[in-house]
Amino acid sequence: MGRPAIQAAIDHAVATGPSADAVSLGAVDLFSQMRTAFALQRGSLHQAEASAPVSAREILRMATLGGVEAAHVDDMVGSLTPGRKAGVVVLNGRTLNVGPECASFTP
């Protein structure tokens, strides 16, 4: 298995986003995955030359637009743009884990 190639993807401008296919590998919620990606990329910087640390904004982009770009559906979803399907996540910032609260519906 090994570590995800986060820095290599960044260096080569490869669209990338988090995914979870095995619960035994760790937490599968998006926020835990973002924290892990952030820590893994920064932890591997000593191995890469001339790499800048990834920012929290870049990790958030990977978790949102990066995922739809990697799945090649960025022309349909991924941003609040006219003509695209809208998807909004509302976060309760007052909770300890800042988990999303979902009330999904289809009109």
N, C-alpha and C positions, 0 to 999 in steps of 0.2 A: 504494500500500500504506500507507505511513505508520506512525506509532507506534500501539500498542494503546491504547485508551481506558481504561486501568486506573483512573485517578482518577475519571473520569466514572462508571464502573461502581460504584465504591465510594460515591461521593456519592449515587447514585440507588438504592442497595441492589439492584443487579442481580447475580444469581448468575453467577459467572464462574469459569472454570478454564482452565489452560493447555492448548494443543493444538499439534500439530506436523503440518503437512501438506506441508512442502517442506524437504527436507534442505539445499537450497542457501541457505536463509535463516539458517542457523546450526545449532548443536548441538540435537539433538532429545531429549536425555535430560531427564528431569523436573527434575533438580537445576540444570542449566544454564538451563532455562526459569524456574525460581524465582528464580535469581540475576538474570537479565535483567529479569524483572518487577519485582523489588525495586529495581534500579538505575534502570529507566525511570520508575517511579512517583516515586521520590525526585528524579530529574533534572527531572521536569516540574512539581515543586511551585512553582517560581518563576512559572509561568504561571497557576496556580490560586490563588484567594484563600481564605484561612482553611482550608486543607487540612492535615491532620496527616500526618506521614510514616507510611507503612504499616510495621507491625512484621513481623519474621520469622515470628511466630506467625500473623499474618493471611495472609501469603504461603503458609504451609504449609496453612492452612485452604482457601485458594483452590485449591491443588493437590490437595486431597483431597475434602472435602465440597463445595466450590464446584463442582467438575467434575460431580459426580453431581447436584447441585441444578440446574445449567445444563442437564443432559441429562434432567431430570425423572424420574430413577430413584432419588431419595433415599428413597423408601418401601421400596426393595428392598435397596440397598447403601449404603455410605458410612460406616458406623459398626459397631462390634461391639455389636449390639443383638439381643436374642432375636427370632427371626422373620425376620431379614435374612440374606442370603448373606454369609459371612465372607470377607474378603480381607486378608491380612497381608503386609507387606513387612518383611523383616529386613535391617538395614543393618550393614555391617562398619565401625564407626567408626575402625578402625585403619588403613584404607587412605587414601591421599592424596585420592582423588576421592570417597570415601564413596558409591560406587555401590551399588545394590541387588543382592543375590544372590538369584536367583529359582530356585525349585524348585517349579513349579506342578504340581498334580495335581487330578484330579476323582475323588472317592470313588465 
